[in-house]
Amino acid sequence: MDVDSVRTQFPTLQQMVYDKPLIYLDSGATMQKPLAVIDAMDSYYMHDNSNVHRGVHALSARADKLFNDARSKVRSFINAKSDEEVIFTSGATGAINLVAQSFCQAFMKAGDEIIISEMEHHSNIVPWQLACERMGAVLKVVPVTDAGELDMQAYAELLNEKTKLVALTHVSNVLGTVNPIEKIIELAHKNDIAVLIDAAQSIHHMQIDVQALDCDFLVFSGHKMYGPTGIGVLYGKKHWLEAMPPYQGGGSMIEEVSFDKTTYNKLPFKFEAGTPNIAGVIGLGAAINFIEHIGFDFIVDHEAKLTAHLLKKLGAIEGLRIIGSPEKRASVVSFLIDGIHAHDIATMLDRQGIAVRAGHHCAMPLMKRYGVAATTRATLAIYNTTEEIDKLAEGIVSLQQVFAE
């Protein structure tokens, strides 16, 4: 496997932006899609378009098989015990909200505590705030060190008999920090506390085994692992999911309905009300096939080399400051440039065909922690090259010269 052959599989990358070859360094926001994913979704709509679960005709049977096969692919990909533990949602945000509603309703009361961290994405902050407001629970926050790592001593001290859930990110979408989730889970479980891991920024970077981790819940989005938007996954241990009430009511999640009483369907359908995003599920399955074809050996090695090169090139630019210096980092790097606003950096780089992201990255508490309003962020994927990173560095130097004039 080599990066040139990988790049040919992404049609979006074969284009010019402002008469410049596109350099896409915004995969942390959403990844480009390989032809395998696009073709799988197109094929469903062209040949197999039908609803699932309800039909006996040929198209419905084919759609059912594609849908069920995709669930099995997810189960195998994260090594869940059974397909029943794989719930399809609208994304990582939808999955977190499901747990924040259903788990908290079943297992929490006034005065109980939920632990998150200072580096969380808004989607792993706001749902827990809403849950705490509903039931009178308390939200506790693990601080982040200057290096951009979780203060593990503070985390351990926050755990107590009132803590019912820990919800932490695996990889920071701003700092790239790879958190020690094995230790996080181990400490929580010693106190009989459930743990949710937000894997939205890690699922495409490294192999994840939910049984080896022993996490209670894990969430991720399809569009951040070369799949389509609007689809995500909630993994949950079966005993939790069986004890949790439905999140939404409607078709497919029921066993029997009368005006007196409704009984709910078995897992995973209890949490999948209504017509699902069938094409999205099929596209997610195709994305998993694509990742497994590329292989995590190549992914980990290539992205590690790219990240080291990016840190070296940016670190050599005078007046540029990288935010955070975690010991273990994924391919996410946020930075500031003296005298130039983050949005101006992104706008001017865009004119050079270079796509980066600027802003608070849906992590405003973390921005406040570092005393900044916004950063520019470059995020890498398997289709990026060292030459593209060189172009980014050259582009930054050129815009510094413009502002110096």
GUVEX-591616 format. One record per residue: residue in three letters; z, y, x of N, C-alpha, C in turn. Coordinates in steps of 0.1 Angstrom, whole numbers, plus 5000, padded with zeros to 4 digits. Layout:
# residues N
ALAZYXZYXZYX ...
This chain:
# residues 405
MET500049885008500050005000500050125009 ASP499250225005499250355013499050465003 VAL499450585007499550694998498150734992 ASP497150725000495750764996495350674984 SER495650544985495250454974496150484961 VAL497350524964498250564952497750684945 ARG497350784953496850914947495650894939 THR494750804942493550784934493850744920 GLN495050694917495450644904495950754895 PHE496050874900496550984892495451094890 PRO494851094878493751184875494151334876 THR495351364873495851504873495751564887 LEU495951484897496051524910494651554916 GLN493551514909492251534914491651664908 GLN492351774909491851894904492152014913 MET491552124910491752254917492552344908 VAL493452424914494152524907493952654915 TYR493452754908493052884915492252854928 ASP491252754926490352724937491052654949 LYS492152604947492952534957493252394952 PRO493252294961493652154957495052164952 LEU495252094940496652094935497552024944 ILE498752084947499852024954500952024944 TYR501351904938502251894928503651854933 LEU504551944934505951924939506951954928 ASP506751904916507651934905507851804897 SER507951694904508151564898509551544892 GLY510451624897511851624891511851664877 ALA510851754873510851794859510051694850 THR508851654855508151544849507151494859 MET506951364859505951304868504551294863 GLN503651294872502251274867502051124863 LYS501051094855500950964849499750894856 PRO499950774860498850694865497850644854 LEU496650614858495650564848496150444840 ALA496950364847497450244840498250274828 VAL499050384828499950424817499050484806 ILE498150574811497250644801496350544794 ASP495850444801494950344795495750254786 ALA496950214789497750134780497950194767 MET498250324767498550404754497250424747 ASP496150454754494850464747494450334741 SER494650224747494250094742495050064729 TYR496250094729497050074717496450154705 TYR496250284707495650364696494250324692 MET493450274702492150244699491950104692 HIS492850004696492649874692493849804684 ASP495049854686496249784681497049874672 ASN496649994668497450084661497950034648 SER499250014647499949964635501449984637 ASN502149984626503549994627504149864632 VAL505349864638505949744642507049704632 HIS507449574633508649514626508249474611 ARG507249544605507149534591505849454586 GLY504849434595503549384590503349244594 VAL502449174587502049034590500649024594 HIS499849134593498449134597498249134612 ALA497049114616496749094631497149214639 LEU496849334634497149454642498649474644 SER499349444633500849464634501449354644 ALA500849234643501349134652501149164667 ARG499949224669499649264683500549384688 ALA500749474678501649594682503049544684 ASP503549444676504849394678505049324692 LYS503949254696504049184709504149284720 LEU503249394719503249494730504649564730 PHE505249594719506449664718507649574723 ASN507649454719508749354723508549324738 ASP507349314743507149284757507649404766 ALA507449524761507949644768509449644769 ARG510149604758511549594759512049494769 SER511349384769511749284779511449324793 LYS510449404795510149464808511249554813 VAL511749634804512849724807514149644810 ARG514349544802515549464805515549394819 SER514349344822514149284835514249394846 PHE513749504844513649614854515049664858 ILE515949674849517349714852518249594853 ASN517749474850518549354850519749354840 ALA519449404828520349384817520449234813 LYS521549204807521749064803520749014792 SER520449104783519549064772518749184766 ASP517749154759516949264753517849344743 GLU518849284737519649344728520449474734 GLU520549474747521249584753520349704757 VAL519049694753518049794756517749864743 ILE518149994742517850074730516850184734 PHE515750184726514750294728515150424721 THR515050534729515450664724514350764726 SER514550884723513550994726513551034740 GLY514550994748514651034762516151014767 ALA516451054779517751044784518751134775 THR518251254772519051344763519351274750 GLY518351214744518651144731519651034733 ALA519550964744520450854747521950894749 ILE522051004756523451064758523951114745 ASN523151174737523651224724524051104715 LEU523350994716523750874708525150824712 VAL525350814725526750774729527750874726 ALA527451004727528451114724528851114710 GLN527851074701528251064687528950934683 SER528250824687528750694682529950634690 PHE529950634703531050594710532350674708 CYS532150804708533250894706533850874692 GLN532950854682533450834668534350704667 ALA533950604674534550474673535850464682 PHE535850524694536850494703537750614708 MET537450734702538250844707538950924696 LYS539950994700540751074690541151204697 ALA541851284689542351414694543251394706 GLY543051474717543851464729543251374740 ASP542251284736541651204746540751294755 GLU540351234766539651314776538351244780 ILE537351324784536051284789535851354802 ILE535351284812535151344825533651354828 ILE533251474832531851494837532051564851 SER530951624856531051684869530351824869 GLU530651894879530052034881528552034883 MET528051914887526551914890525751854879 GLU526351844867525551774856524451864851 HIS523451804846522351864838522951904825 HIS522452004818522952054805523051934795 SER522051844796522051734787523251634788 ASN523951644800525151564802526351654802 ILE526251774796527351864794527551894779 VAL526551944773526651994759526951884749 PRO526351764750526751664740528251634740 TRP528851634752530251604753531151724749 GLN530651844751531351964745531351954730 LEU530251914724530151904710531051794705 ALA531151684712532051574708533451614709 CYS533851684719535151734721535551824710 GLU534651914706534952014695535151934682 ARG534351834680534551764667535851694666 MET536351634677537551554676538751604682 GLY538651724688539851784695540151714708 ALA539051654715539251594728539151704739 VAL539351664751539351754762538351714773 LEU537551814777536551784787537051824801 LYS537051724810537551754824536251744833 VAL536351834844535151844853535551814867 VAL534751724873534951694888534251804896 PRO534951874905534351974913533351924923 VAL532552014928531551974938531852054951 THR531751984963532052044975530952144980 ASP531252214990530152304995528952235000 ALA529152105004527952025009527151974997 GLY527651984985526951934973527351794969 GLU528551754973528951614970530151624960 LEU530351514952531451514943532751504951 ASP533751574947535151564953535751444947 MET535651334955536051204950537651194948 GLN538351274957539751274955540151334942 ALA539451454939539751514926539351424914 TYR538251354916537851264905538951154903 ALA539451094913540450994912541751044905 GLU542051174908543251234902543051274888 LEU541851284883541551324869541751194860 LEU541551074866541550954858543050934853 ASN543250914840544550884835544450804822 GLU545550784815545550704803544850764791 LYS544650904792543950974782542450964783 THR541950934795540550934798539950814791 LYS538950844783538250734775536750714780 LEU536250814787534850794791534550884803 VAL533850834813533350904824531850914823 ALA531151034824529751044822529251134834 LEU528651064844528251134856526751104859 THR526151194866524751174871524751084883 HIS523651004884523450924896522951014908 VAL521951094904521251184914521251324908 SER521651424915521651564911520251614910 ASN519851674899518551734898518351864905 VAL519351914911519352044919519552014934 LEU520551934937520851914951520251784957 GLY519851694948519351564953520451474957 THR521651514956522851424960522751294952 VAL522951184960523051054955524551024954 ASN525051014942526451004940526950854942 PRO528150834947528650694949529050624936 ILE528050594928528350544915529150414915 GLU528950334925529650204926531150234926 LYS531550334935532950364936533450434923 ILE532650524918532950594905533250494894 ILE532450394893532650294882533850204885 GLU534050164898535150084902536450154898 LEU536650284902537850354899538150364884 ALA537050394877537250414862537650274856 HIS537050174860537350044854538749994857 LYS539250034869540650004872541650064862 ASN541150174855541950234845541450204831 ASP540550104830540050064817539250174810 ILE538450244818537750354813536250324813 ALA535450354802534050324802533350434810 VAL532150394815531350484824529850484819 LEU529350604817527950624815527350694827 ILE526250634831525450684843524150744838 ASP523950874842522650944839521750914851 ALA520750824848519850784859518450844858 ALA518450954851517151024849516451064862 GLN517251104872516751144885516751034895 SER517150914892517250804902516350684898 ILE516050664886515450544881514050514888 HIS513450624893512150604900512250604915 HIS513450634920513650644935514150514940 MET514950434933515650324938515850214928 GLN515950094932516249984923517649994917 ILE517749974904518949984897519249854890 ASP520449794892520849674886522149694878 VAL522049704865523149744857524249644858 GLN523949514860524949414860525749424874 ALA525049454885525749464897526549594897 LEU526049694891526849824890528049804881 ASP527849724871528849704860529149824852 CYS528149914851528250034843528249994828 ASP528950074820528950044805527750094798 PHE527250214803526050274797525250324808 LEU523850324807522950394816521850444808 VAL521450574811520350634804519250684814 PHE518050684809516950744816515750774807 SER514850854813513650904805512350844811 GLY511350814802510150754807509350854815 HIS509350984811508451074818508851114832 LYS510051074836510451094850510350964858 MET509650864853509350744861507850704858 TYR506950804858505550784857505050744843 GLY505950754833505650714820505450834811 PRO505250814798505050924789506251004785 THR506051124780507151204774507551144761 GLY508751184756509251144743509751004742 ILE509950934753510550804752511650784763 GLY512750724760513750694769514550574766 VAL515550544774516250414772517750444773 LEU518550384764519950364765520250224768 TYR520750184780521350054782522850064778 GLY523349964771524749954769525249814769 LYS526349794774526949654773527049614758 LYS526749494756526649444742527949464734 HIS529049444740530349454732530549594728 TRP530149694736530249834732529349864720 LEU528049824722527049854712527349784698 GLU527849664699528149604686529349674679 ALA530249734687531449794680531149944676 MET530049994681529750134678528950144665 PRO529250254657528550274644527150324647 PRO526250304637524850354638524850504641 TYR523950554648523750694652522950764641 GLN521950704636521150754625520850644615 GLY520550694602520250594592518750604588 GLY518250494583516850484579516250344580 GLY514950344580514350214581514550144594 SER514450014594514549924606515949904610 MET516849994608518249974613519149914602 ILE518549864592519349804581519049654579 GLU519949584574519749444570519549434555 GLU520449504548520349504533520849644528 VAL520149694518520549824512520749814497 SER521849864493522049884478522750014476 PHE522850064464523550194462525050174464 ASP525450054464526950034466527250024481 LYS526349954489526749924503525449894511 THR525549934523524449904533525049824544 THR524349714548524749644560523649664571 TYR524149674583523249714594522549594601 ASN521449624607520649534614521349494627 LYS520949384633521549344646520949434657 LEU521549414669521049494680519749434685 PRO518849524690519049664693518649754681 PHE518249694670517549764659518549854652 LYS519849824653520849904646520850054650 PHE520350084663520250214668518850274669 GLU517850204662516550254662515950274648 ALA516550374642516150404628514650464628 GLY513950424618512650484615511550424624 THR510350474623509250434631509450474645 PRO509450394655509650434669508450494675 ASN508550544687507450594695506750474701 ILE505950414693505350284698504450304710 ALA503650394710502750424721503550464733 GLY504650534731505550574742506250454749 VAL506650354740507250234745506250154753 ILE505050144748504050064755503650134768 GLY503650274768503350344781504550324791 LEU505750324786506950294794506750154801 GLY506350054793506149924799505149924810 ALA504050004807502950014818503450084830 ALA504350184828504950254840505750164848 ILE506550074842507349974849506449884857 ASN505349834851504449754858503849824870 PHE503549954868503050034879504050044891 ILE505250074888506350084898506549954905 GLU506549844898506749714904505549674912 HIS504349714908503149684916503249764930 ILE503649894929503849974941504949914950 GLY506049884943507249814950508149914956 PHE509449894954510549984958510549994973 ASP510149894981510149904995509250015000 PHE508050024994507150134997507750274992 ILE508250274980508750394974509850454982 VAL510850374985512050414992511650465006 ASP510850395013510450425027509550555027 HIS508650565018507750675018508450805014 GLU509350795004510050914999511050955009 ALA511650865016512650905027511950985038 LYS510750935042510051005052509651145047 LEU509151155035508751285029509951375029 THR511051325024512251415023512751465037 ALA512751375047513151425060512151525065 HIS510851505063509851605067510051735060 LEU510351735047510551855039511751935044 LEU512851865047514051925052513851995066 LYS513051925074512751975087511852095086 LYS510852095078509952215077510652335071 LEU511352305060512052425054513152475063 GLY513852385069514952425078514552505090 ALA513252505093512752575104512252715100 ILE512252745088511852875083512952975083 GLU512853085090513853185091513953255078 GLY515253275073515453345061515453255049 LEU515353125051515353025040516652945041 ARG517352935029518552855029518452745019 ILE518652625023518752505015520052495008 ILE520152474995521352464988521852314989 GLY523052304995523652174996523152095008 SER524052015014523651925025524351795023 PRO524051725012524751595010524351495021 GLU525251405024525051295033523951205028 LYS523951175015522951085010522151164999 ARG520851175001520051264993518751194989 ALA518351214976517051174971516051294974 SER514851274970513751364973513751494964 VAL514851564964515051684956515651784965 VAL515051904967515452004976515352144969 SER516452214968516452344962516752444973 PHE516152564972516352664983516252804978 LEU516752894987516653044985515953104997 ILE515253214994514653295005515153435004 ASP515653485016516153615016515153725011 GLY515653805001514853914997513753884987 ILE513653754983512553714973513153634962 HIS512953674949513553604938512853464937 ALA513553374932513053234930511753234922 HIS511753304911510553304902509353364909 ASP509553464918508453524925507953424935 ILE508853344941508353244951507453144943 ALA507953094932507152994925505853044920 THR505853174915504653234910503553254921 MET504053294933503153314944502653184950 LEU503453084950503052954955502052894945 ASP502252914933501252864923499852914925 ARG499753044930498453104933497853034945 GLN498652964952498052884963497852734960 GLY498052704947497852574942499052484943 ILE500152544946501352464949502352474937 ALA502652364930503452364919504952334923 VAL505852424922507252404923507952464911 ARG509252444910509952494898511052594903 ALA511252694895512252794897513052824885 GLY514352854887515252884876516652814879 HIS517352794868518652734869518652584867 HIS517452524864517152384864518152314854 CYS518452384843519352324833520652284839 ALA521152364849522352324856523152454859 MET523352534849523952674851525352664857 PRO526152574853527552564860527352544875 LEU526452464879526252444893525752564900 MET524852634893524352764899525552864901 LYS526452864891527652954892528452904904 ARG528552774906529452724917528952774930 TYR527652784932527052834944526752984944 GLY527153054933527053194933525553244933 VAL524653174926523253214925522853204911 ALA521853284907521353274894520153174892 ALA519453154903518353064903517953014917 THR517352904918516752854931515352814928 THR514552794939513252734939513552584943 ARG512852494936513052354938511752284941 ALA511752204951510652114954511051964952 THR510351894944510751754942509551664945 LEU509751554951508751464957508551334949 ALA507451274951507151144945506251064954 ILE505850944950505150864959503750914962 TYR503151004953501851054955501751174964 ASN502951224969502951334978502751294993 THR502351395001501951365015502651465024 THR502751435037503351525046502451655048 GLU501151635046500251745047500551845036 GLU500951795024501251885013502551965016 ILE503451905022504751965026504452075037 ASP503552045046503052145056502452265049 LYS501652245038501052355031502152435024 LEU503152365019504252445012504952535022 ALA505252485034505852565044505052685048 GLU503752655050502752765053502752865042 GLY502752825030502752915019503953005018 ILE505152945021506353025021506353125032 VAL505853095044505753195054504853305051 SER503753265044502753365041503253465031 LEU504053415021504553505011505753595017 GLN506453535026507453615033506753735040 GLN505653715046504853815053504453925043 VAL504053885031503553975021504754065017 PHE505954005015507154085011507654175022 ALA507354135035507754215046506954345048 GLU505754335043504754455045505154575037 
